Amino acid sequence: MNENNKLAEIHNMPPFKAVVSNAVPAMLGFVMVLIYNMADLFFVGQTGDPLDVAAVSLATPMFLTLIGLGTIFGVGGTSVISRSLGAGNAEYAKKVSSFCFWSSIIVGSIFAIILYIFIDEVLVLLGTSEQIWDRVKDYLIILGFSAPFLLIGHCYTNLLRAEGEPKKAITGMLIGNIVNIVLDPIFILWLGMGVKGAAIATLLGNTANGIYYIIYLKKDSKLLGLDIKDFTIKDNVLKSVMLIGIPASIASFLQSWSNMVANNLMSTYGDIPLAGFGVAMKIITIPTLLCLGLGLGVQPLLGYCIGAKNLLRFKSLMKSSLILGFGVSATLTLICYIGLNYIVGIFLTDISALEYAAPFTAILLSTTILVGLFNVYSNALQAMGEASSSLIVNSSRQGIVYIPLLFILNIAIGIDGLVWAQPIADVITFLLVILLYYRAYKKFVKKFAHEDNNIEENDIIMQ
């Protein structure tokens, strides 16, 4: 086993300390994503125009689509690289890193071109009304230009954790955030550019983020790289990354598509309820993204254990991760409930929109206490290389279960049904991920039992 990397050092820490060491920086990284994600909405909200807020909210599915594309290479690459390092194969890890870098550039560029060519068709799919058509169009075209850098940033935010460099990952996100937050009030308020100004600030923030990671990879990275000579789709590089990356990205893609469906259905009730719904969905990302960061931060540690065939260590890390996950999600949910009216008021000043946003947010918060646990189990499946189980879980929460519920509950109870669809989907998919995780864990116990006398086939306990 190659112990000459920081991930190996973290692997040798006591379980809870190891989880905190890798997960907390990842969670802080998602605090950066939260700030990045909220900044546009906050400063646009200061214009006092709920139509601007609705426009930014409608653009969210395209942003989530880009996150999904970045997740293919980020999460898929992290799983493969962490298992490679656990098995002592650093050369293969460099090949995977180079593949992820160049693929991010290519896919991001293709996305930008397609979005520009078919922008009007995309606006129709998003459910854009005539009142906000031009605002959403301006935002999306500019967002498209930032796609290659956004993909690089999202990809290497994950990959640097596989290298054992979570602090470097968060530094890149911090740089992008600072640029975006500094420029948002300048473009949106002082120059009076509104939604277009928000998009320009986002473009420049994404660019700064991506450039930082490129400089780090060229100068300082020991285990990752972007050298074109290391790029290959052979040696199972393409297949290995896609097998984990695509199922992992399904959540973002389906969240994007389900947002389109939800926004289209919500828009039938008017632009004001749509603005309130958009703000509620943004607020719910506070606990959701932090818990996602926890799961992604733990994934390289779990993958390393699988590569090293150390299930006892894997089990102890899972126990610590679930304890932390429950604590984080419960605390964040409580904070959001207590400060509900204040938080909603940060993004909306229009009274009519506030009357929708507050109760919508309260409904969505009803099951966020499960989110931390869900993300730990889901990322454990990815760390184990369980592509099919990961695909089932990630396609259910935002797609197979959620989208039908949107239509059923909208017909049954109207506008509130559109909001209740997500909590109900959360409960169903939480039960599903537990079932699939323990099935996968039993399989690995049987597979590795003969290589470690300390592991018994009945050594399956609730984590």
C-alpha positions, 0 to 999 in steps of 0.5 A: 500500500502506498502510504506516501500521500495525505489521504493515507495519513488521514486513513491512519487517524482515529475514525471520527477524527478522520471523518471530521478532517476530510468531511468538514473541509468538504462541508466548508467547500459547500458553504462556499457553494451555498454563498456562491449560489445565494449571492446572485439571488440575494443581490437580485432580491435587493432590486425589489423586483420579484420578477428578477428573483423569478428569472434567477430561480428559473435559470437554476435547472441549467446551473444544476445541469452543469453541476451534474456534468461536473459530478460525472468527472468529479465524483466518478474520478474521486471514487476511482482515484481513491481506490487506486491510491488505496491499492498503491497505483499512483500512476493510474490515478494521474491518468484518471485526473488528466482524463477528468480535466480534459473531458471537463473542458470538452464537455463544458465547451459543447454545453455552451455551444448547444445552449447558445444555439437552442436558447429559445427552446430551452426557455420554453422547457424552463416554463419562462413567461413572456414577462421574464423571457429576456432576463432569463435569456441574458442570464443563461447565455452568459452562464453558458460561457463559464461552463468549461471553468465551472466544470473544471472547478466542480471536478477538482473540488472533488478530486483534490479530496481524493488526493488528501488536499481538502484545504486546497479544494476549499481555497479554489472555491473561496477564490471564486466566491470572493470574486462573485460576491465582490462583483455582484453588487457592482454589476447588479446594483451600482451599474443597474445591470440586474439579472445580466450583472448577476450572470457576469459576476458568476462567469468571472467567479467561475473563471477565477475558480477554474484558473486556481485549480489549473495553477495548482495542478501544474505547480504543486500537485503530487498525485494528480495532473492535467498533462495531455500525455497522461490523457487516455480513455483506455485501461478502463479509465473511461469506463471506471469513471463513467460507471460511478460518475454517471449514476452520481450525476443522475441526482443533479440532472434529475434535480434539474429536470424535476425543477423544470417540471416543478417550475412549469407546474408552479408557473400556472399559479403565477410568477409571484408564487413561482418567486416564492417557490424559487426562494424556498428551494434555495433556502432548502439547499442550506442543509442539503448542500452541507450534508452533500459535502459531508457525504462527498468528503467521506467518500474518498476515505471509504473508497480507500478502505475498499481499495485496501480491503479493510472492511473493519476500518470501513465500518468504523468510518461509516459509524462516525459518518452517520453520527456526524451526518445526523447531528449536522442535518438535525442542527441545520434543520432546527436553525432554519426553522427558528430563523425561517421568517428572517432567512426568507426576508433576506431574499424577498421584500415583496409581501405577496411573494413572502406569503408563499415562500415562508410556508413552502420553506417550512414544508420542505424542511420537514424531512431535511433531518434525513438528508445527512444520513442519506448522503452518507449511505449514497456516497458509501455505495459510490465508494464501493463501486456499486454503480447500479445501486447508486444509479437506482438511489440517485434516480429515485429521489429526484426522478422516478419517485419525485416527478410522478409525485409532482403531478399526482399531488398537484392534481390532488391538493393543488399548489401545496402538493407541488411542495409536499412532493419532495418530503414524501420522495425523501422518506421513500428514497431514504428507506431504499438507500438503507436497503441497498447499502446493507445488501452491498455491505454484506457482499463485500464482507463475503468477498473479503472474509477469506483475506482478513480473519478478523472479518466474519460473514455475520459481522454486519451491524447497524452502523 
